[in-house]
């Protein structure tokens, strides 16, 4: 289970830049912000789910640590991008 999760997270890191297509303009800036806010919510929910799975003993401490770290790194990246948009 853990190797599959780590593979998916790594694949996301590799594919994500190719999926983002920002052309420019106010509408695209707004849609980019909305996309980032959606991602933020998904990663926050993922962290909650990981915590719940650990508390209910569905995952080991190692899986918990790995999954929480990966989701936290992604969330931090999204928050940085939101900051850049807000400051632009």
Chimera marker file (.cmm) of the C-alpha trace (Angstrom):
<marker_set name="trace">
<marker id="1" x="0.000" y="0.000" z="0.000" r="1" g="1" b="0" radius="0.5"/>
<marker id="2" x="2.729" y="2.491" z="0.942" r="1" g="1" b="0" radius="0.5"/>
<marker id="3" x="4.738" y="2.000" z="-2.278" r="1" g="1" b="0" radius="0.5"/>
<marker id="4" x="1.590" y="2.697" z="-4.292" r="1" g="1" b="0" radius="0.5"/>
<marker id="5" x="0.881" y="5.892" z="-2.362" r="1" g="1" b="0" radius="0.5"/>
<marker id="6" x="4.458" y="7.105" z="-2.716" r="1" g="1" b="0" radius="0.5"/>
<marker id="7" x="4.375" y="6.309" z="-6.441" r="1" g="1" b="0" radius="0.5"/>
<marker id="8" x="1.209" y="8.343" z="-6.891" r="1" g="1" b="0" radius="0.5"/>
<marker id="9" x="2.677" y="11.298" z="-4.971" r="1" g="1" b="0" radius="0.5"/>
<marker id="10" x="5.888" y="11.191" z="-7.013" r="1" g="1" b="0" radius="0.5"/>
<marker id="11" x="3.927" y="10.949" z="-10.261" r="1" g="1" b="0" radius="0.5"/>
<marker id="12" x="1.905" y="13.977" z="-9.222" r="1" g="1" b="0" radius="0.5"/>
<marker id="13" x="5.119" y="15.974" z="-8.707" r="1" g="1" b="0" radius="0.5"/>
<marker id="14" x="6.239" y="15.055" z="-12.221" r="1" g="1" b="0" radius="0.5"/>
<marker id="15" x="2.944" y="15.589" z="-14.035" r="1" g="1" b="0" radius="0.5"/>
<marker id="16" x="1.673" y="18.674" z="-12.231" r="1" g="1" b="0" radius="0.5"/>
<marker id="17" x="3.803" y="21.263" z="-14.099" r="1" g="1" b="0" radius="0.5"/>
<marker id="18" x="2.611" y="19.908" z="-17.437" r="1" g="1" b="0" radius="0.5"/>
<marker id="19" x="-1.034" y="20.135" z="-16.435" r="1" g="1" b="0" radius="0.5"/>
<marker id="20" x="-0.878" y="23.800" z="-15.438" r="1" g="1" b="0" radius="0.5"/>
<marker id="21" x="-1.677" y="26.002" z="-18.407" r="1" g="1" b="0" radius="0.5"/>
<marker id="22" x="-1.676" y="29.630" z="-17.426" r="1" g="1" b="0" radius="0.5"/>
<marker id="23" x="-2.190" y="31.880" z="-20.442" r="1" g="1" b="0" radius="0.5"/>
<marker id="24" x="-2.412" y="35.224" z="-18.612" r="1" g="1" b="0" radius="0.5"/>
<marker id="25" x="-5.090" y="37.808" z="-17.885" r="1" g="1" b="0" radius="0.5"/>
<marker id="26" x="-7.433" y="38.425" z="-14.973" r="1" g="1" b="0" radius="0.5"/>
<marker id="27" x="-9.696" y="35.457" z="-15.683" r="1" g="1" b="0" radius="0.5"/>
<marker id="28" x="-6.779" y="33.038" z="-15.732" r="1" g="1" b="0" radius="0.5"/>
<marker id="29" x="-5.358" y="34.557" z="-12.565" r="1" g="1" b="0" radius="0.5"/>
<marker id="30" x="-8.701" y="34.069" z="-10.849" r="1" g="1" b="0" radius="0.5"/>
<marker id="31" x="-9.057" y="30.516" z="-12.137" r="1" g="1" b="0" radius="0.5"/>
<marker id="32" x="-5.482" y="29.778" z="-11.016" r="1" g="1" b="0" radius="0.5"/>
<marker id="33" x="-6.343" y="31.093" z="-7.545" r="1" g="1" b="0" radius="0.5"/>
<marker id="34" x="-9.494" y="28.977" z="-7.450" r="1" g="1" b="0" radius="0.5"/>
<marker id="35" x="-7.528" y="25.910" z="-8.564" r="1" g="1" b="0" radius="0.5"/>
<marker id="36" x="-4.959" y="26.501" z="-5.829" r="1" g="1" b="0" radius="0.5"/>
<marker id="37" x="-7.638" y="27.007" z="-3.185" r="1" g="1" b="0" radius="0.5"/>
<marker id="38" x="-9.227" y="23.740" z="-4.286" r="1" g="1" b="0" radius="0.5"/>
<marker id="39" x="-5.872" y="21.974" z="-4.012" r="1" g="1" b="0" radius="0.5"/>
<marker id="40" x="-5.328" y="23.504" z="-0.580" r="1" g="1" b="0" radius="0.5"/>
<marker id="41" x="-8.661" y="22.118" z="0.620" r="1" g="1" b="0" radius="0.5"/>
<marker id="42" x="-7.847" y="18.672" z="-0.780" r="1" g="1" b="0" radius="0.5"/>
<marker id="43" x="-4.469" y="18.542" z="0.976" r="1" g="1" b="0" radius="0.5"/>
<marker id="44" x="-5.938" y="19.783" z="4.263" r="1" g="1" b="0" radius="0.5"/>
<marker id="45" x="-8.600" y="17.067" z="4.018" r="1" g="1" b="0" radius="0.5"/>
<marker id="46" x="-5.925" y="14.501" z="3.149" r="1" g="1" b="0" radius="0.5"/>
<marker id="47" x="-4.006" y="15.462" z="6.284" r="1" g="1" b="0" radius="0.5"/>
<marker id="48" x="-7.177" y="15.051" z="8.353" r="1" g="1" b="0" radius="0.5"/>
<marker id="49" x="-7.819" y="11.649" z="6.782" r="1" g="1" b="0" radius="0.5"/>
<marker id="50" x="-4.233" y="10.543" z="7.416" r="1" g="1" b="0" radius="0.5"/>
<marker id="51" x="-4.537" y="11.603" z="11.046" r="1" g="1" b="0" radius="0.5"/>
<marker id="52" x="-7.828" y="9.734" z="11.430" r="1" g="1" b="0" radius="0.5"/>
<marker id="53" x="-6.411" y="6.597" z="9.804" r="1" g="1" b="0" radius="0.5"/>
<marker id="54" x="-3.466" y="6.697" z="12.197" r="1" g="1" b="0" radius="0.5"/>
<marker id="55" x="-5.660" y="7.288" z="15.248" r="1" g="1" b="0" radius="0.5"/>
<marker id="56" x="-7.890" y="4.358" z="14.286" r="1" g="1" b="0" radius="0.5"/>
<marker id="57" x="-4.827" y="2.137" z="13.700" r="1" g="1" b="0" radius="0.5"/>
<marker id="58" x="-5.514" y="1.696" z="9.975" r="1" g="1" b="0" radius="0.5"/>
<marker id="59" x="-1.959" y="2.699" z="9.103" r="1" g="1" b="0" radius="0.5"/>
<marker id="60" x="1.385" y="2.187" z="10.791" r="1" g="1" b="0" radius="0.5"/>
<marker id="61" x="3.497" y="4.960" z="12.272" r="1" g="1" b="0" radius="0.5"/>
<marker id="62" x="5.868" y="4.709" z="9.292" r="1" g="1" b="0" radius="0.5"/>
<marker id="63" x="3.021" y="5.032" z="6.788" r="1" g="1" b="0" radius="0.5"/>
<marker id="64" x="1.592" y="7.900" z="8.829" r="1" g="1" b="0" radius="0.5"/>
<marker id="65" x="4.906" y="9.718" z="8.855" r="1" g="1" b="0" radius="0.5"/>
<marker id="66" x="5.550" y="9.216" z="5.131" r="1" g="1" b="0" radius="0.5"/>
<marker id="67" x="2.051" y="10.163" z="4.055" r="1" g="1" b="0" radius="0.5"/>
<marker id="68" x="1.870" y="13.177" z="6.358" r="1" g="1" b="0" radius="0.5"/>
<marker id="69" x="5.242" y="14.438" z="5.141" r="1" g="1" b="0" radius="0.5"/>
<marker id="70" x="4.281" y="14.091" z="1.480" r="1" g="1" b="0" radius="0.5"/>
<marker id="71" x="0.934" y="15.846" z="1.959" r="1" g="1" b="0" radius="0.5"/>
<marker id="72" x="2.557" y="18.600" z="4.042" r="1" g="1" b="0" radius="0.5"/>
<marker id="73" x="5.153" y="19.277" z="1.351" r="1" g="1" b="0" radius="0.5"/>
<marker id="74" x="2.444" y="19.530" z="-1.297" r="1" g="1" b="0" radius="0.5"/>
<marker id="75" x="0.343" y="21.806" z="0.915" r="1" g="1" b="0" radius="0.5"/>
<marker id="76" x="3.335" y="24.070" z="1.539" r="1" g="1" b="0" radius="0.5"/>
<marker id="77" x="3.895" y="24.350" z="-2.213" r="1" g="1" b="0" radius="0.5"/>
<marker id="78" x="0.277" y="25.312" z="-2.788" r="1" g="1" b="0" radius="0.5"/>
<marker id="79" x="0.415" y="27.915" z="-0.012" r="1" g="1" b="0" radius="0.5"/>
<marker id="80" x="3.580" y="29.426" z="-1.528" r="1" g="1" b="0" radius="0.5"/>
<marker id="81" x="1.880" y="29.682" z="-4.919" r="1" g="1" b="0" radius="0.5"/>
<marker id="82" x="-1.151" y="31.351" z="-3.319" r="1" g="1" b="0" radius="0.5"/>
<marker id="83" x="1.159" y="33.866" z="-1.620" r="1" g="1" b="0" radius="0.5"/>
<marker id="84" x="2.839" y="34.671" z="-4.951" r="1" g="1" b="0" radius="0.5"/>
<marker id="85" x="-0.530" y="35.271" z="-6.616" r="1" g="1" b="0" radius="0.5"/>
<marker id="86" x="-1.708" y="37.452" z="-3.736" r="1" g="1" b="0" radius="0.5"/>
<marker id="87" x="1.466" y="39.547" z="-3.827" r="1" g="1" b="0" radius="0.5"/>
<marker id="88" x="1.458" y="39.978" z="-7.602" r="1" g="1" b="0" radius="0.5"/>
<link id1="1" id2="2" r="1" g="1" b="0" radius="0.2"/>
<link id1="2" id2="3" r="1" g="1" b="0" radius="0.2"/>
<link id1="3" id2="4" r="1" g="1" b="0" radius="0.2"/>
<link id1="4" id2="5" r="1" g="1" b="0" radius="0.2"/>
<link id1="5" id2="6" r="1" g="1" b="0" radius="0.2"/>
<link id1="6" id2="7" r="1" g="1" b="0" radius="0.2"/>
<link id1="7" id2="8" r="1" g="1" b="0" radius="0.2"/>
<link id1="8" id2="9" r="1" g="1" b="0" radius="0.2"/>
<link id1="9" id2="10" r="1" g="1" b="0" radius="0.2"/>
<link id1="10" id2="11" r="1" g="1" b="0" radius="0.2"/>
<link id1="11" id2="12" r="1" g="1" b="0" radius="0.2"/>
<link id1="12" id2="13" r="1" g="1" b="0" radius="0.2"/>
<link id1="13" id2="14" r="1" g="1" b="0" radius="0.2"/>
<link id1="14" id2="15" r="1" g="1" b="0" radius="0.2"/>
<link id1="15" id2="16" r="1" g="1" b="0" radius="0.2"/>
<link id1="16" id2="17" r="1" g="1" b="0" radius="0.2"/>
<link id1="17" id2="18" r="1" g="1" b="0" radius="0.2"/>
<link id1="18" id2="19" r="1" g="1" b="0" radius="0.2"/>
<link id1="19" id2="20" r="1" g="1" b="0" radius="0.2"/>
<link id1="20" id2="21" r="1" g="1" b="0" radius="0.2"/>
<link id1="21" id2="22" r="1" g="1" b="0" radius="0.2"/>
<link id1="22" id2="23" r="1" g="1" b="0" radius="0.2"/>
<link id1="23" id2="24" r="1" g="1" b="0" radius="0.2"/>
<link id1="24" id2="25" r="1" g="1" b="0" radius="0.2"/>
<link id1="25" id2="26" r="1" g="1" b="0" radius="0.2"/>
<link id1="26" id2="27" r="1" g="1" b="0" radius="0.2"/>
<link id1="27" id2="28" r="1" g="1" b="0" radius="0.2"/>
<link id1="28" id2="29" r="1" g="1" b="0" radius="0.2"/>
<link id1="29" id2="30" r="1" g="1" b="0" radius="0.2"/>
<link id1="30" id2="31" r="1" g="1" b="0" radius="0.2"/>
<link id1="31" id2="32" r="1" g="1" b="0" radius="0.2"/>
<link id1="32" id2="33" r="1" g="1" b="0" radius="0.2"/>
<link id1="33" id2="34" r="1" g="1" b="0" radius="0.2"/>
<link id1="34" id2="35" r="1" g="1" b="0" radius="0.2"/>
<link id1="35" id2="36" r="1" g="1" b="0" radius="0.2"/>
<link id1="36" id2="37" r="1" g="1" b="0" radius="0.2"/>
<link id1="37" id2="38" r="1" g="1" b="0" radius="0.2"/>
<link id1="38" id2="39" r="1" g="1" b="0" radius="0.2"/>
<link id1="39" id2="40" r="1" g="1" b="0" radius="0.2"/>
<link id1="40" id2="41" r="1" g="1" b="0" radius="0.2"/>
<link id1="41" id2="42" r="1" g="1" b="0" radius="0.2"/>
<link id1="42" id2="43" r="1" g="1" b="0" radius="0.2"/>
<link id1="43" id2="44" r="1" g="1" b="0" radius="0.2"/>
<link id1="44" id2="45" r="1" g="1" b="0" radius="0.2"/>
<link id1="45" id2="46" r="1" g="1" b="0" radius="0.2"/>
<link id1="46" id2="47" r="1" g="1" b="0" radius="0.2"/>
<link id1="47" id2="48" r="1" g="1" b="0" radius="0.2"/>
<link id1="48" id2="49" r="1" g="1" b="0" radius="0.2"/>
<link id1="49" id2="50" r="1" g="1" b="0" radius="0.2"/>
<link id1="50" id2="51" r="1" g="1" b="0" radius="0.2"/>
<link id1="51" id2="52" r="1" g="1" b="0" radius="0.2"/>
<link id1="52" id2="53" r="1" g="1" b="0" radius="0.2"/>
<link id1="53" id2="54" r="1" g="1" b="0" radius="0.2"/>
<link id1="54" id2="55" r="1" g="1" b="0" radius="0.2"/>
<link id1="55" id2="56" r="1" g="1" b="0" radius="0.2"/>
<link id1="56" id2="57" r="1" g="1" b="0" radius="0.2"/>
<link id1="57" id2="58" r="1" g="1" b="0" radius="0.2"/>
<link id1="58" id2="59" r="1" g="1" b="0" radius="0.2"/>
<link id1="59" id2="60" r="1" g="1" b="0" radius="0.2"/>
<link id1="60" id2="61" r="1" g="1" b="0" radius="0.2"/>
<link id1="61" id2="62" r="1" g="1" b="0" radius="0.2"/>
<link id1="62" id2="63" r="1" g="1" b="0" radius="0.2"/>
<link id1="63" id2="64" r="1" g="1" b="0" radius="0.2"/>
<link id1="64" id2="65" r="1" g="1" b="0" radius="0.2"/>
<link id1="65" id2="66" r="1" g="1" b="0" radius="0.2"/>
<link id1="66" id2="67" r="1" g="1" b="0" radius="0.2"/>
<link id1="67" id2="68" r="1" g="1" b="0" radius="0.2"/>
<link id1="68" id2="69" r="1" g="1" b="0" radius="0.2"/>
<link id1="69" id2="70" r="1" g="1" b="0" radius="0.2"/>
<link id1="70" id2="71" r="1" g="1" b="0" radius="0.2"/>
<link id1="71" id2="72" r="1" g="1" b="0" radius="0.2"/>
<link id1="72" id2="73" r="1" g="1" b="0" radius="0.2"/>
<link id1="73" id2="74" r="1" g="1" b="0" radius="0.2"/>
<link id1="74" id2="75" r="1" g="1" b="0" radius="0.2"/>
<link id1="75" id2="76" r="1" g="1" b="0" radius="0.2"/>
<link id1="76" id2="77" r="1" g="1" b="0" radius="0.2"/>
<link id1="77" id2="78" r="1" g="1" b="0" radius="0.2"/>
<link id1="78" id2="79" r="1" g="1" b="0" radius="0.2"/>
<link id1="79" id2="80" r="1" g="1" b="0" radius="0.2"/>
<link id1="80" id2="81" r="1" g="1" b="0" radius="0.2"/>
<link id1="81" id2="82" r="1" g="1" b="0" radius="0.2"/>
<link id1="82" id2="83" r="1" g="1" b="0" radius="0.2"/>
<link id1="83" id2="84" r="1" g="1" b="0" radius="0.2"/>
<link id1="84" id2="85" r="1" g="1" b="0" radius="0.2"/>
<link id1="85" id2="86" r="1" g="1" b="0" radius="0.2"/>
<link id1="86" id2="87" r="1" g="1" b="0" radius="0.2"/>
<link id1="87" id2="88" r="1" g="1" b="0" radius="0.2"/>
</marker_set>
